[in-house]
């Protein structure tokens, strides 16, 4: 274990459909990935207990200062069209070690908002992306991988026993 700060995000980049947006993307919000819980209090229990019932997700959101036609035209709404996204991060340790973090996503562009245009001020467009596939690699190792049917953490399925019980 290191005794100095480690894995500090120093910079990041975004690829939309394999087109890098370096110099155009100003901010990206990585989608939250959460265990879905519900409270229950059955007969004989003296307090409510939270139980895990699967997973909840948020959408990827990003802002661009560029009015990029290639990104705008990815909002198709066409069923079956999956768009690849990739976000890379440079994670730095205070001892000089540099580590790559890469988030791979597939899904579709849900919305864009061209914001407010004001002469002399920076204009930003905001985009929202719904994902169906999520894979986070840190230092070359897959840490989280998820789709509509399975979630794996460090390569271990979190839903495999349920799928086996369903004979899937």
C-alpha positions in Angstrom: 0.0 0.0 0.0 1.2 3.5 -0.9 1.7 6.2 1.8 1.2 9.0 -0.7 -2.0 10.0 -2.6 -2.6 7.6 -5.5 -4.9 7.3 -8.5 -5.8 11.0 -8.7 -7.6 11.9 -12.0 -5.3 14.3 -13.9 -7.1 14.4 -17.2 -9.7 12.6 -19.3 -10.9 12.2 -22.9 -14.1 11.1 -24.5 -14.7 9.1 -27.7 -18.1 9.1 -29.4 -18.5 6.4 -32.0 -14.7 6.0 -32.1 -14.2 9.8 -32.7 -12.1 11.4 -30.0 -13.4 14.7 -28.6 -10.2 16.1 -27.1 -10.4 19.9 -27.1 -14.2 19.8 -27.5 -15.5 18.0 -24.3 -15.4 20.2 -21.2 -17.0 17.9 -18.7 -18.3 14.3 -18.3 -20.4 12.8 -15.6 -19.7 9.1 -15.3 -23.0 7.2 -14.7 -23.7 6.1 -11.2 -24.2 2.4 -10.7 -26.1 1.4 -7.5 -27.6 -1.6 -5.8 -31.4 -1.2 -5.8 -32.8 -1.8 -2.4 -36.3 -2.0 -0.9 -37.2 -2.0 2.7 -39.4 -4.7 4.1 -40.6 -5.7 7.6 -42.2 -9.1 7.7 -43.9 -10.9 10.5 -41.8 -11.2 13.7 -39.3 -8.5 12.6 -38.8 -5.5 15.0 -37.3 -3.2 12.3 -37.3 -2.7 8.6 -34.5 -4.5 6.6 -33.1 -3.2 3.3 -32.8 -6.1 0.7 -31.0 -6.0 -2.6 -33.3 -6.4 -5.6 -31.0 -5.8 -8.5 -29.3 -2.6 -9.8 -30.2 0.9 -10.8 -28.2 3.1 -13.2 -27.9 6.7 -14.3 -27.2 8.0 -17.7 -23.8 9.3 -18.9 -23.9 13.1 -19.2 -21.3 15.3 -20.9 -20.8 18.9 -22.0 -19.0 20.2 -25.1 -18.0 23.7 -26.0 -17.8 22.6 -29.6 -20.9 22.5 -31.8 -19.8 19.1 -33.2 -22.1 17.9 -36.0 -20.8 14.3 -35.7 -22.0 14.2 -32.1 -25.3 15.9 -32.7 -26.3 13.5 -35.5 -25.9 10.5 -33.2 -29.3 11.3 -31.7 -31.2 8.9 -34.0 -33.9 7.3 -31.8 -33.6 4.4 -34.2 -34.3 1.0 -32.5 -31.4 -1.4 -32.6 -28.8 1.3 -33.1 -26.1 1.0 -30.5 -23.4 3.7 -30.2 -20.0 3.0 -28.6 -18.6 5.5 -26.1 -15.3 5.4 -24.4 -14.0 7.6 -21.6 -10.3 7.4 -20.7 -8.7 8.8 -17.6 -5.1 9.4 -16.6 -4.7 8.5 -12.9 -1.6 9.8 -11.3 0.1 8.8 -8.1 2.2 11.3 -6.2 5.3 9.0 -6.7 5.0 9.5 -10.5 3.1 6.3 -11.4 0.5 6.8 -14.1 -2.4 4.4 -14.5 -5.1 4.2 -17.2 -8.8 4.0 -16.4 -11.1 3.3 -19.3 -14.9 3.1 -19.3 -16.5 1.4 -22.3 -20.2 2.0 -22.9 -22.7 1.0 -25.6 -26.2 2.5 -25.8 -27.9 5.4 -27.5 -27.9 9.2 -27.4 -31.0 10.3 -25.4 -30.9 14.1 -25.7 -28.9 17.2 -26.4 -29.4 20.8 -25.3 -27.6 23.6 -27.0 -27.9 25.9 -24.0 -27.7 29.6 -24.1 -25.8 31.5 -26.7 -24.5 34.8 -25.6 -21.9 36.9 -27.5 -18.6 37.0 -25.7 -19.4 34.0 -23.4 -18.6 30.4 -23.7 -21.5 28.3 -25.0 -21.9 24.7 -23.9 -24.0 21.9 -25.3 -25.2 19.2 -22.9 -25.7 15.6 -24.0 -27.3 12.6 -22.3 -26.5 9.0 -23.2 -28.4 5.8 -22.0 -26.1 2.8 -21.7 -26.9 -0.9 -22.1 -23.3 -2.1 -21.6 -20.8 -0.8 -19.1 -17.2 -2.0 -18.6 -14.7 -0.2 -16.3 -11.0 -1.2 -16.6 -8.4 0.3 -14.2 -4.8 -0.5 -14.8 -5.7 -3.0 -17.4 -8.0 -5.1 -15.2 -11.7 -5.2 -15.6 -13.3 -4.0 -12.3 -17.0 -3.7 -13.2 -18.8 -5.1 -16.2 -22.6 -5.0 -16.6 -25.3 -5.4 -19.2 -29.1 -6.1 -18.9 -28.6 -9.6 -17.6 -25.4 -9.8 -15.6 -23.1 -7.8 -13.4 -19.5 -8.8 -12.7 -17.2 -7.3 -10.1 -13.5 -8.1 -10.5 -14.6 -10.9 -12.9 -17.1 -12.5 -10.5 -20.7 -12.6 -11.5 -23.0 -11.1 -9.0 -26.1 -12.5 -10.6 -25.0 -15.9 -11.9 -26.6 -17.9 -9.0 -29.9 -16.2 -9.7 -29.6 -16.9 -13.5 -28.8 -20.6 -12.7 -31.9 -20.8 -10.4 -33.9 -19.5 -13.3 -32.4 -22.2 -15.6 -30.9 -19.6 -17.8 
